[in-house]
Amino acid sequence: MEKIVNLMSRDLFFKIKGGRIRFPGKEESAELIEVREKVDQFNGIPVNRVTVEVRNLPDPQDDTAYIVTPSIARRYKERRDLYVPDEIIVEDEETVGCKSLTQL
């Protein structure tokens, strides 16, 4: 993969030898959305059907890796272009970056 695109809402920093690399977050990040549809009623209690849709996840591109949340990566395990931040770096109880990527 030649290109890495961060599809999460916040900037992602990788700590590497000699410094940090920043991948800016997307204003319209990839996300899972629950959609509820009332399908029935049972003794006055509404019964919903809940489906999950993904928004803002591009189709695979030959030269591009996408950084996404774990929930999206788990939902699309067959996609080999989706990566999740790994080896999270926490300083003073705040996440400040990561050291690597992983696939789920």
C-alpha positions as YAML, in Angstrom:
chain: A
units: angstrom
residues:
- id: 1
  name: MET
  ca: [0.00, 0.00, 0.00]
- id: 2
  name: GLU
  ca: [1.37, 3.38, -0.95]
- id: 3
  name: LYS
  ca: [-1.25, 5.64, 0.61]
- id: 4
  name: ILE
  ca: [-2.67, 5.65, 4.15]
- id: 5
  name: VAL
  ca: [-5.96, 7.46, 4.87]
- id: 6
  name: ASN
  ca: [-7.25, 8.00, 8.40]
- id: 7
  name: LEU
  ca: [-11.04, 7.54, 8.31]
- id: 8
  name: MET
  ca: [-11.47, 8.22, 12.03]
- id: 9
  name: SER
  ca: [-12.75, 11.55, 13.35]
- id: 10
  name: ARG
  ca: [-9.62, 12.54, 15.25]
- id: 11
  name: ASP
  ca: [-6.02, 12.97, 14.22]
- id: 12
  name: LEU
  ca: [-3.83, 9.91, 14.66]
- id: 13
  name: PHE
  ca: [-0.17, 10.17, 15.66]
- id: 14
  name: PHE
  ca: [2.39, 7.39, 15.23]
- id: 15
  name: LYS
  ca: [5.49, 7.46, 17.36]
- id: 16
  name: ILE
  ca: [8.43, 6.29, 15.28]
- id: 17
  name: LYS
  ca: [12.19, 6.59, 15.53]
- id: 18
  name: GLY
  ca: [13.09, 10.22, 15.19]
- id: 19
  name: GLY
  ca: [9.67, 11.71, 15.78]
- id: 20
  name: ARG
  ca: [5.98, 11.42, 15.02]
- id: 21
  name: ILE
  ca: [3.85, 11.00, 11.93]
- id: 22
  name: ARG
  ca: [0.40, 12.62, 11.87]
- id: 23
  name: PHE
  ca: [-2.56, 11.40, 9.87]
- id: 24
  name: PRO
  ca: [-5.35, 13.99, 10.07]
- id: 25
  name: GLY
  ca: [-8.85, 12.83, 10.98]
- id: 26
  name: LYS
  ca: [-11.78, 13.18, 8.61]
- id: 27
  name: GLU
  ca: [-14.66, 15.54, 9.29]
- id: 28
  name: GLU
  ca: [-16.96, 12.96, 7.68]
- id: 29
  name: SER
  ca: [-15.38, 9.91, 9.29]
- id: 30
  name: ALA
  ca: [-16.33, 6.31, 8.60]
- id: 31
  name: GLU
  ca: [-18.92, 5.26, 11.16]
- id: 32
  name: LEU
  ca: [-21.51, 2.64, 11.99]
- id: 33
  name: ILE
  ca: [-25.04, 3.96, 12.39]
- id: 34
  name: GLU
  ca: [-27.93, 2.10, 14.04]
- id: 35
  name: VAL
  ca: [-31.20, 2.41, 12.14]
- id: 36
  name: ARG
  ca: [-34.40, 1.55, 14.03]
- id: 37
  name: GLU
  ca: [-37.66, 0.59, 12.37]
- id: 38
  name: LYS
  ca: [-40.80, -0.12, 14.37]
- id: 39
  name: VAL
  ca: [-42.03, -3.50, 13.16]
- id: 40
  name: ASP
  ca: [-44.57, -4.62, 15.76]
- id: 41
  name: GLN
  ca: [-46.07, -4.05, 19.14]
- id: 42
  name: PHE
  ca: [-46.33, -6.49, 22.02]
- id: 43
  name: ASN
  ca: [-48.74, -5.66, 24.88]
- id: 44
  name: GLY
  ca: [-48.31, -1.97, 24.13]
- id: 45
  name: ILE
  ca: [-44.50, -2.23, 23.94]
- id: 46
  name: PRO
  ca: [-42.96, -1.23, 20.61]
- id: 47
  name: VAL
  ca: [-40.80, -3.86, 18.91]
- id: 48
  name: ASN
  ca: [-38.05, -2.50, 16.68]
- id: 49
  name: ARG
  ca: [-35.81, -4.00, 14.04]
- id: 50
  name: VAL
  ca: [-32.33, -2.56, 14.35]
- id: 51
  name: THR
  ca: [-29.93, -2.68, 11.44]
- id: 52
  name: VAL
  ca: [-26.44, -1.25, 11.25]
- id: 53
  name: GLU
  ca: [-25.25, 0.77, 8.27]
- id: 54
  name: VAL
  ca: [-21.77, 2.03, 7.55]
- id: 55
  name: ARG
  ca: [-21.27, 5.56, 6.31]
- id: 56
  name: ASN
  ca: [-18.29, 7.17, 4.63]
- id: 57
  name: LEU
  ca: [-16.32, 3.94, 4.03]
- id: 58
  name: PRO
  ca: [-14.82, 4.08, 0.54]
- id: 59
  name: ASP
  ca: [-14.59, 1.06, -1.71]
- id: 60
  name: PRO
  ca: [-11.19, -0.68, -1.67]
- id: 61
  name: GLN
  ca: [-8.44, 0.92, -3.77]
- id: 62
  name: ASP
  ca: [-5.38, -1.07, -4.86]
- id: 63
  name: ASP
  ca: [-2.85, 1.38, -3.42]
- id: 64
  name: THR
  ca: [-4.67, 2.63, -0.30]
- id: 65
  name: ALA
  ca: [-4.85, 1.48, 3.33]
- id: 66
  name: TYR
  ca: [-7.65, 2.88, 5.49]
- id: 67
  name: ILE
  ca: [-7.37, 3.41, 9.25]
- id: 68
  name: VAL
  ca: [-10.74, 2.73, 10.88]
- id: 69
  name: THR
  ca: [-12.25, 1.98, 14.28]
- id: 70
  name: PRO
  ca: [-12.17, -1.60, 15.59]
- id: 71
  name: SER
  ca: [-15.95, -1.94, 15.20]
- id: 72
  name: ILE
  ca: [-15.74, -1.20, 11.47]
- id: 73
  name: ALA
  ca: [-12.74, -3.48, 10.97]
- id: 74
  name: ARG
  ca: [-14.56, -6.35, 12.74]
- id: 75
  name: ARG
  ca: [-17.65, -5.86, 10.60]
- id: 76
  name: TYR
  ca: [-15.59, -5.98, 7.38]
- id: 77
  name: LYS
  ca: [-13.00, -8.65, 8.22]
- id: 78
  name: GLU
  ca: [-12.85, -9.73, 4.59]
- id: 79
  name: ARG
  ca: [-11.37, -6.37, 3.62]
- id: 80
  name: ARG
  ca: [-7.59, -6.48, 3.70]
- id: 81
  name: ASP
  ca: [-7.28, -2.70, 3.28]
- id: 82
  name: LEU
  ca: [-8.66, -1.83, 6.73]
- id: 83
  name: TYR
  ca: [-6.31, -1.26, 9.66]
- id: 84
  name: VAL
  ca: [-6.76, -0.33, 13.31]
- id: 85
  name: PRO
  ca: [-4.38, 1.60, 15.59]
- id: 86
  name: ASP
  ca: [-2.36, -0.74, 17.82]
- id: 87
  name: GLU
  ca: [0.07, -0.39, 20.73]
- id: 88
  name: ILE
  ca: [-1.73, 2.69, 22.01]
- id: 89
  name: ILE
  ca: [0.44, 5.27, 23.81]
- id: 90
  name: VAL
  ca: [-1.07, 6.81, 26.94]
- id: 91
  name: GLU
  ca: [0.60, 9.69, 28.79]
- id: 92
  name: ASP
  ca: [-0.92, 11.28, 31.90]
- id: 93
  name: GLU
  ca: [-4.11, 9.24, 31.39]
- id: 94
  name: GLU
  ca: [-4.56, 10.64, 27.86]
- id: 95
  name: THR
  ca: [-4.19, 8.76, 24.58]
- id: 96
  name: VAL
  ca: [-1.50, 10.55, 22.60]
- id: 97
  name: GLY
  ca: [-0.84, 8.16, 19.74]
- id: 98
  name: CYS
  ca: [0.14, 4.64, 18.80]
- id: 99
  name: LYS
  ca: [3.14, 2.66, 17.65]
- id: 100
  name: SER
  ca: [1.67, 0.42, 14.97]
- id: 101
  name: LEU
  ca: [-1.35, -0.77, 13.00]
- id: 102
  name: THR
  ca: [-3.10, -4.13, 13.08]
- id: 103
  name: GLN
  ca: [-5.75, -5.97, 11.11]
- id: 104
  name: LEU
  ca: [-8.63, -7.71, 12.83]
...
